[in-house]
Amino acid sequence: MWALLVLIGAASVSAHLQDRSFDGQKVFRVIPQNDEQVEILNSLASIMQVDFWQPDSVTLVRPKMQVDFRVGAENSFEVEELLKESAVEYQVLIDNLQAALDTQFDSQARAAGHSYEKYNNWDTIAAWTADIAAQNPDLVSRSVIGETYEGRPMYLLKMGKSGPNKKAIFMDCGFHAREWISPAFCQWFVKEAVETYGKDTVMTTLLDKLDFYVLPVVNIDGYIYTWTNDRMWRKTRSKNANSNCYGTDPNRNFNAGWCTTGASKNPCSATYCGSAPESEKETKALADFIREHLSTIKAYLTIHSYSQLLLFPYSYTYTLPSDYQELNSIASAASKELASLYKTKYTYGPGAETIYPAAGGSDDWAYDQGIKYSFTFELRDTGRYGFLLPESQIKPTCEETVLAVKYIANYVLEHLY
């Protein structure tokens, strides 16, 4: 077996970097049964580029855990041989990543302009934020809360009828660049709010009595990079000192147990925590806005993918939050509400316990700022498509998630503190 690892290592060194064609790349799912099998995955990751999808780093892999990872075309055969030889239980989730990428855009007409049922690039989303505010001036306004590392404005939409002393819910999407279904949801939620105001009693009440702050894409530079250079990019695009590797994981960059667990100090790692908490212009802008509005923001919702999870603090420690019982019962009811439409099953619970420990997350940070109702959604699916959820699933994914968000928002409205 180790001879095979050495051979794979040699092949990896000689394989030149592709020009980002994903032809022949495979996504494997394995369930290591013991420490020895975990060690095999660690060895693989040490000798070749392994892109961990779930969990997002090899350091988080434990026995009996479901692990999804991507390997290059030049390594996929040897990796499969190694898994067989080592008797590691595995399946090939995606046999050819390029084919999966191509079928992700499954709406026949790629018409120009914005659509809620297709993935929109950043320019289209930016134009949409201006349009939706212009078309609904009594319900939506747009502001800029900061700019990205590459100098792009970070647009924030505020939704709600104007009124005195209103409390608010903050929701963001697009932390991790490759999680395209996430920004699609923020756009859908805004559409749903403006289209059903005055028709749907729950939504009307919510917008009359609460404000919603919606940040459609946090990591704009990274999102653009997934459209232009590397569909699988995750981090920001900042330049790291003394390193040729770019970017920080924005969801490891908050001052909540920063870089203590489930994050890396290596700038080349997908879970690099950054040089300091809020070292990224994007996370700093988001944190500054929330700090400035702490007296009004009563809930924080952050939308990621994939895994079908509804998580709440904590992720940086196994210690349960003081509001555990209440948060758990909200997550349970919201998951039930979500499942009522298409029977999509969500798992819920505190982050560290439910998936894996990870420090520096925005939900833990928000909770520690005193925002009690702090939740992370991991949207569809559970791995069949992973980050490449086809456009045909945007509508059902968003429809069911709106139900859960409305449930949480309504609960917050009835339990303002």
NORMOCOR-V118487 format. One record per residue. RES is the residue in three letters. SS is DSSP state (alpha for helix, beta for strand, coil for the rest). OMEGA is omega as a letter, one per 30 degrees, with the letter a starting at -180 (NA if undefined). NEAR is the number of other ideal C-beta (glycine too) atoms within 8 Angstrom. Layout:
RES/SS/OMEGA/NEAR + RES/SS/OMEGA/NEAR
This chain:
MET/coil/a/8 + TRP/alpha/l/5 + ALA/alpha/l/6 + LEU/alpha/l/11 + LEU/alpha/l/12 + VAL/alpha/l/8 + LEU/alpha/l/9 + ILE/alpha/l/15 + GLY/alpha/a/10 + ALA/alpha/a/8 + ALA/alpha/a/11 + SER/alpha/a/13 + VAL/alpha/a/6 + SER/alpha/a/6 + ALA/coil/a/9 + HIS/coil/l/4 + LEU/coil/l/4 + GLN/coil/l/9 + ASP/coil/l/4 + ARG/coil/l/7 + SER/coil/a/6 + PHE/coil/a/12 + ASP/coil/l/9 + GLY/coil/l/11 + GLN/coil/a/13 + LYS/beta/l/15 + VAL/beta/a/13 + PHE/beta/l/15 + ARG/beta/l/12 + VAL/beta/l/12 + ILE/beta/a/10 + PRO/coil/a/15 + GLN/coil/a/8 + ASN/coil/a/7 + ASP/alpha/a/6 + GLU/alpha/l/6 + GLN/alpha/l/13 + VAL/alpha/a/12 + GLU/alpha/l/8 + ILE/alpha/l/13 + LEU/alpha/l/15 + ASN/alpha/a/10 + SER/alpha/l/9 + LEU/alpha/a/13 + ALA/alpha/a/10 + SER/alpha/a/5 + ILE/alpha/l/9 + MET/coil/l/11 + GLN/coil/l/6 + VAL/beta/a/11 + ASP/beta/a/9 + PHE/beta/l/14 + TRP/beta/a/12 + GLN/beta/f/11 + PRO/coil/a/10 + ASP/coil/l/11 + SER/coil/l/11 + VAL/alpha/a/9 + THR/alpha/a/6 + LEU/alpha/a/11 + VAL/coil/l/12 + ARG/coil/l/8 + PRO/coil/l/9 + LYS/coil/l/6 + MET/coil/l/10 + GLN/beta/a/7 + VAL/beta/l/13 + ASP/beta/l/13 + PHE/beta/a/12 + ARG/beta/l/13 + VAL/beta/a/13 + GLY/coil/a/12 + ALA/alpha/a/9 + GLU/alpha/a/8 + ASN/alpha/a/13 + SER/alpha/a/12 + PHE/alpha/a/6 + GLU/alpha/l/11 + VAL/alpha/l/13 + GLU/alpha/l/12 + GLU/alpha/a/9 + LEU/alpha/a/14 + LEU/alpha/l/11 + LYS/alpha/a/7 + GLU/alpha/a/8 + SER/coil/a/9 + ALA/coil/l/5 + VAL/coil/l/10 + GLU/coil/a/6 + TYR/beta/l/10 + GLN/beta/l/5 + VAL/beta/a/10 + LEU/beta/l/10 + ILE/beta/a/12 + ASP/coil/l/5 + ASN/coil/a/11 + LEU/alpha/a/14 + GLN/alpha/l/11 + ALA/alpha/l/8 + ALA/alpha/l/11 + LEU/alpha/a/10 + ASP/alpha/a/7 + THR/alpha/l/8 + GLN/alpha/l/12 + PHE/coil/a/9 + ASP/coil/l/8 + SER/coil/a/10 + GLN/coil/a/3 + ALA/coil/l/4 + ARG/coil/a/5 + ALA/coil/l/5 + ALA/coil/l/2 + GLY/coil/a/5 + HIS/coil/l/10 + SER/coil/l/8 + TYR/coil/a/11 + GLU/coil/l/7 + LYS/coil/l/10 + TYR/coil/a/9 + ASN/coil/l/11 + ASN/coil/a/8 + TRP/alpha/a/11 + ASP/alpha/l/6 + THR/alpha/l/10 + ILE/alpha/a/14 + ALA/alpha/l/10 + ALA/alpha/l/9 + TRP/alpha/a/11 + THR/alpha/l/12 + ALA/alpha/a/9 + ASP/alpha/a/9 + ILE/alpha/l/13 + ALA/alpha/a/12 + ALA/alpha/a/7 + GLN/alpha/a/7 + ASN/coil/a/9 + PRO/coil/a/8 + ASP/coil/a/5 + LEU/coil/a/11 + VAL/beta/l/12 + SER/beta/a/7 + ARG/beta/l/11 + SER/beta/l/7 + VAL/beta/a/9 + ILE/beta/a/10 + GLY/beta/l/12 + GLU/beta/a/9 + THR/coil/l/14 + TYR/coil/a/11 + GLU/coil/l/6 + GLY/coil/l/5 + ARG/coil/l/9 + PRO/beta/l/6 + MET/beta/a/15 + TYR/beta/l/11 + LEU/beta/l/12 + LEU/beta/l/15 + LYS/beta/a/12 + MET/beta/l/13 + GLY/coil/l/13 + LYS/coil/a/7 + SER/coil/a/4 + GLY/coil/a/8 + PRO/coil/l/3 + ASN/coil/a/4 + LYS/coil/l/10 + LYS/beta/a/12 + ALA/beta/l/13 + ILE/beta/l/15 + PHE/beta/l/15 + MET/beta/l/15 + ASP/beta/l/14 + CYS/beta/l/15 + GLY/coil/l/15 + PHE/coil/l/13 + HIS/coil/a/14 + ALA/coil/a/12 + ARG/coil/a/10 + GLU/coil/a/13 + TRP/alpha/a/11 + ILE/alpha/a/14 + SER/alpha/l/15 + PRO/alpha/l/14 + ALA/alpha/l/14 + PHE/alpha/a/14 + CYS/alpha/l/17 + GLN/alpha/a/14 + TRP/alpha/a/12 + PHE/alpha/l/15 + VAL/alpha/l/14 + LYS/alpha/a/10 + GLU/alpha/a/11 + ALA/alpha/a/13 + VAL/alpha/a/13 + GLU/alpha/a/7 + THR/alpha/l/10 + TYR/coil/a/11 + GLY/coil/l/4 + LYS/coil/a/7 + ASP/coil/a/7 + THR/alpha/a/5 + VAL/alpha/a/8 + MET/alpha/a/13 + THR/alpha/l/12 + THR/alpha/a/10 + LEU/alpha/a/13 + LEU/alpha/l/14 + ASP/alpha/a/8 + LYS/alpha/l/8 + LEU/beta/l/13 + ASP/beta/l/11 + PHE/beta/l/16 + TYR/beta/a/15 + VAL/beta/l/14 + LEU/beta/a/16 + PRO/coil/l/13 + VAL/coil/l/12 + VAL/coil/a/13 + ASN/coil/a/15 + ILE/alpha/a/13 + ASP/alpha/l/13 + GLY/alpha/l/15 + TYR/alpha/l/13 + ILE/alpha/a/10 + TYR/alpha/l/12 + THR/alpha/l/14 + TRP/alpha/a/8 + THR/alpha/a/5 + ASN/coil/a/6 + ASP/coil/a/7 + ARG/coil/a/10 + MET/coil/l/10 + TRP/coil/a/12 + ARG/coil/a/11 + LYS/coil/l/15 + THR/coil/a/15 + ARG/coil/a/11 + SER/coil/l/11 + LYS/beta/l/5 + ASN/coil/a/12 + ALA/coil/l/5 + ASN/coil/l/3 + SER/coil/l/7 + ASN/coil/a/2 + CYS/coil/a/8 + TYR/beta/l/8 + GLY/coil/l/13 + THR/coil/l/16 + ASP/coil/a/19 + PRO/alpha/a/15 + ASN/alpha/l/13 + ARG/alpha/a/19 + ASN/coil/a/15 + PHE/coil/a/15 + ASN/coil/l/8 + ALA/coil/a/11 + GLY/coil/a/10 + TRP/coil/l/14 + CYS/coil/l/8 + THR/coil/a/7 + THR/coil/l/8 + GLY/coil/l/13 + ALA/coil/a/15 + SER/beta/l/11 + LYS/coil/a/6 + ASN/coil/a/6 + PRO/coil/a/8 + CYS/coil/a/6 + SER/coil/l/9 + ALA/coil/a/11 + THR/coil/l/12 + TYR/beta/a/18 + CYS/coil/a/14 + GLY/coil/a/13 + SER/coil/l/6 + ALA/coil/l/6 + PRO/coil/a/9 + GLU/coil/l/11 + SER/coil/a/11 + GLU/coil/a/13 + LYS/alpha/a/10 + GLU/alpha/a/16 + THR/alpha/l/15 + LYS/alpha/l/11 + ALA/alpha/a/12 + LEU/alpha/a/15 + ALA/alpha/l/12 + ASP/alpha/a/10 + PHE/alpha/a/12 + ILE/alpha/l/14 + ARG/alpha/a/8 + GLU/alpha/a/6 + HIS/coil/a/11 + LEU/coil/a/10 + SER/coil/a/4 + THR/coil/a/9 + ILE/beta/a/14 + LYS/beta/l/12 + ALA/beta/l/14 + TYR/beta/l/16 + LEU/beta/l/14 + THR/beta/a/14 + ILE/beta/l/14 + HIS/beta/l/12 + SER/beta/g/13 + TYR/coil/l/17 + SER/coil/a/10 + GLN/coil/a/12 + LEU/beta/l/12 + LEU/beta/a/15 + LEU/beta/l/16 + PHE/beta/a/16 + PRO/coil/g/12 + TYR/coil/l/14 + SER/coil/a/14 + TYR/coil/l/15 + THR/coil/l/7 + TYR/coil/l/7 + THR/coil/a/5 + LEU/coil/l/7 + PRO/coil/a/11 + SER/coil/l/4 + ASP/coil/a/7 + TYR/alpha/a/9 + GLN/alpha/a/6 + GLU/alpha/a/8 + LEU/alpha/a/14 + ASN/alpha/a/11 + SER/alpha/l/8 + ILE/alpha/a/13 + ALA/alpha/l/14 + SER/alpha/a/9 + ALA/alpha/a/10 + ALA/alpha/l/15 + SER/alpha/l/13 + LYS/alpha/l/8 + GLU/alpha/l/11 + LEU/alpha/a/14 + ALA/alpha/a/12 + SER/alpha/a/6 + LEU/alpha/a/10 + TYR/alpha/l/7 + LYS/coil/l/5 + THR/coil/a/11 + LYS/coil/l/6 + TYR/coil/l/11 + THR/beta/a/10 + TYR/beta/l/13 + GLY/beta/l/10 + PRO/beta/a/13 + GLY/alpha/a/18 + ALA/alpha/a/13 + GLU/alpha/a/6 + THR/alpha/l/10 + ILE/coil/a/9 + TYR/coil/l/10 + PRO/coil/l/12 + ALA/coil/a/18 + ALA/coil/l/17 + GLY/coil/a/19 + GLY/coil/a/15 + SER/alpha/a/14 + ASP/alpha/l/16 + ASP/alpha/a/18 + TRP/alpha/a/13 + ALA/alpha/l/12 + TYR/alpha/l/15 + ASP/alpha/l/8 + GLN/coil/a/9 + GLY/coil/l/6 + ILE/coil/a/14 + LYS/coil/a/11 + TYR/beta/a/12 + SER/beta/a/13 + PHE/beta/l/17 + THR/beta/l/14 + PHE/beta/l/13 + GLU/beta/a/11 + LEU/beta/l/15 + ARG/coil/f/11 + ASP/coil/l/10 + THR/coil/l/7 + GLY/coil/l/13 + ARG/coil/l/6 + TYR/coil/l/13 + GLY/alpha/a/14 + PHE/alpha/a/11 + LEU/alpha/a/11 + LEU/coil/a/16 + PRO/coil/a/9 + GLU/alpha/l/11 + SER/alpha/l/7 + GLN/alpha/l/12 + ILE/alpha/a/15 + LYS/alpha/a/9 + PRO/alpha/l/10 + THR/alpha/a/14 + CYS/alpha/a/14 + GLU/alpha/a/10 + GLU/alpha/a/13 + THR/alpha/l/14 + VAL/alpha/l/11 + LEU/alpha/a/12 + ALA/alpha/a/15 + VAL/alpha/l/12 + LYS/alpha/l/12 + TYR/alpha/a/12 + ILE/alpha/a/14 + ALA/alpha/l/13 + ASN/alpha/l/11 + TYR/alpha/a/11 + VAL/alpha/l/14 + LEU/alpha/a/12 + GLU/alpha/a/6 + HIS/coil/a/6 + LEU/coil/a/7 + TYR/coil/NA/4
